[in-house]
Amino acid sequence: KYEQIYTHNDTTFVAKYNGYYGLSDYGQNVLIPFKYDEVHYKWDEDCPVTIVKSGEYYGLYNSKNQQVLDCEYGLMFPNSSGLITIRKDAQSYRDVRKALVEAETGKIIIPFDYMDMGDFSEGLVSVENLEEKWGYLDKNGKTIIPFIYEEAGNFSEGLAAVYQFSGYMNTILGRTRTSKCGYINKKGEVVIPFQFKEN
């Protein structure tokens, strides 16, 4: 019946049928319709959602195989917190926006107001605002650490690498901004000074 079976476990399998992918159980009950160009079943062990693709865009099914987001978004990035970063594409890179959603409900908890976004880790997420500065928000979208950095990484063991503007340098591409790296804690306090050069 199927053209391909490529992901399976004891109860379900992802297969290709009439040119499209979907999810079925072994009793032939269709759990995710066979209408997608790609089906990434249980994408992450810590965030067991299914990402589907139709044309150029992605949608989302939760761990109960219920569709919570239509195929209207660019790439999706699940993480172990049960939250997913989703991207709304645009013709210009500067107009691309990212948001943070709950994996099980598809509810947007941080809206499409930011150019870029890291992983939600240890209660905070790094985001880049429209002025191309980075700061940190909590799960409710409240600014916890202000937007003052050139770049900002994810928190790990209470610390995050951030980059601060340090000057300019001349390159073959012209005059470019430079920055130095330091580490902050979740209060925004500098724990390791800005002394490390960019890679």
C-alpha positions in Angstrom: 0.0 0.0 0.0 2.8 2.4 0.9 5.5 3.8 -1.3 7.9 4.2 1.7 7.9 3.6 5.5 10.7 5.5 7.2 10.0 6.1 10.8 8.2 3.7 13.1 7.8 2.5 16.7 5.7 -0.2 18.4 2.4 1.6 17.7 2.8 4.0 14.8 4.7 4.6 11.5 5.3 7.5 9.1 4.8 6.5 5.5 4.5 7.9 2.0 1.1 7.3 0.3 0.0 8.6 -3.1 3.1 10.9 -3.1 2.5 12.4 0.4 3.6 11.7 4.0 1.5 11.1 7.1 1.3 9.0 10.2 -0.7 5.8 10.8 -1.0 3.2 13.5 -0.8 -0.5 12.7 -4.6 -0.8 12.7 -4.6 1.5 9.6 -6.0 4.5 11.6 -4.6 7.7 10.1 -3.3 9.9 12.9 -1.8 12.6 10.7 -3.3 13.0 7.2 -1.2 11.9 4.2 -1.0 15.3 2.7 2.5 16.6 3.6 5.8 16.9 1.8 7.6 16.0 5.0 6.7 14.6 8.4 9.3 14.8 11.2 7.7 12.6 13.9 8.5 13.2 17.6 11.2 15.7 16.5 12.9 15.9 19.9 12.8 13.4 22.8 12.4 16.2 25.4 9.8 18.0 23.2 7.9 15.1 21.4 6.0 17.1 18.8 5.7 16.4 15.1 6.8 19.0 12.5 5.2 18.8 9.1 6.0 20.6 5.9 3.7 21.6 3.0 5.4 23.4 0.1 8.0 25.8 1.7 6.3 26.1 5.0 6.0 24.2 8.3 3.2 23.4 10.7 3.0 21.6 14.1 1.2 18.7 15.7 1.5 18.2 19.4 2.4 15.0 21.3 -1.2 13.8 21.0 -1.1 14.2 17.2 -3.4 17.2 17.3 -2.6 20.0 14.8 -1.9 23.2 16.7 -0.2 25.3 13.9 -1.0 25.4 10.2 1.8 25.3 7.6 2.4 29.0 7.6 5.8 29.4 9.1 9.5 29.1 8.3 11.7 26.8 10.3 10.7 25.6 13.8 13.2 25.0 16.6 11.8 22.8 19.5 13.7 22.7 22.8 13.5 20.8 26.1 11.4 23.5 27.8 8.3 22.5 25.8 8.5 25.7 23.8 9.3 26.2 20.1 10.8 29.1 18.3 8.9 29.7 15.0 9.9 32.0 12.1 7.7 34.2 9.9 9.5 34.6 6.6 9.6 37.8 4.5 11.2 38.9 1.2 13.9 40.9 3.1 16.0 39.4 5.8 15.5 42.4 8.0 11.7 41.8 7.9 12.0 38.2 9.1 10.4 37.8 12.5 10.5 35.1 15.2 8.2 34.2 18.0 8.0 31.7 20.9 5.0 29.3 21.2 3.9 26.5 23.5 4.5 23.2 21.8 1.3 21.5 23.1 -1.2 24.3 22.3 0.5 26.4 19.6 -0.2 29.4 21.8 2.1 32.4 21.0 3.6 33.6 24.2 6.2 35.9 22.8 4.9 37.6 19.6 6.5 38.2 16.2 8.2 41.4 17.4 11.9 40.3 17.2 14.4 39.7 14.4 16.1 36.8 16.0 15.8 34.6 19.1 17.8 32.0 20.9 16.6 28.9 22.9 14.5 29.3 26.0 16.9 28.1 28.7 16.9 28.4 32.5 13.8 30.6 32.4 15.0 33.2 29.9 15.3 33.6 26.1 17.8 35.9 24.3 16.1 38.0 21.6 17.2 40.6 19.1 15.0 43.7 18.7 14.4 45.8 15.7 17.4 48.1 16.6 19.6 45.0 16.3 20.4 44.9 20.0 20.1 41.8 22.2 18.5 41.3 25.6 16.6 38.7 27.6 12.9 38.1 28.2 11.1 35.7 30.5 8.3 33.3 29.5 5.8 36.2 29.8 7.6 38.4 27.4 8.9 40.7 30.2 12.3 42.3 29.6 14.6 40.9 32.4 18.0 42.0 30.9 17.9 45.1 28.8 18.7 45.3 25.0 22.3 46.5 25.2 24.3 43.7 23.6 25.7 43.1 20.1 24.9 39.4 20.5 23.7 37.2 23.4 23.8 33.4 23.9 21.7 30.9 25.8 22.0 30.5 29.6 23.8 27.5 30.9 24.6 26.8 34.6 23.5 30.4 35.4 25.7 32.2 32.9 25.4 33.4 29.3 28.0 34.7 26.9 27.2 38.3 25.6 29.1 40.6 23.3 29.6 44.3 23.8 30.6 46.9 21.2 34.4 47.6 21.5 35.2 49.7 18.4 35.9 49.5 14.7 38.5 47.9 12.5 39.4 48.2 8.8 39.0 45.1 6.7 38.9 44.3 3.0 35.1 44.8 3.3 35.6 48.2 4.8 35.2 49.6 8.3 33.4 47.0 10.5 32.2 47.0 14.1 34.0 44.8 16.6 32.9 43.5 20.0 34.3 41.6 23.0 32.8 38.7 24.8 32.0 38.5 28.6 29.6 36.5 30.8 26.6 37.7 32.7 24.4 36.0 35.3 20.6 36.0 35.2 20.4 39.3 37.0 22.4 40.9 34.1 25.5 41.4 36.3 28.8 41.0 34.6 30.5 37.9 36.1 33.4 37.6 33.7 34.6 40.9 32.1 34.4 41.8 28.4 37.9 40.7 27.5 37.6 38.0 24.9 37.8 38.7 21.2 35.2 37.5 18.7 36.0 34.1 17.0 
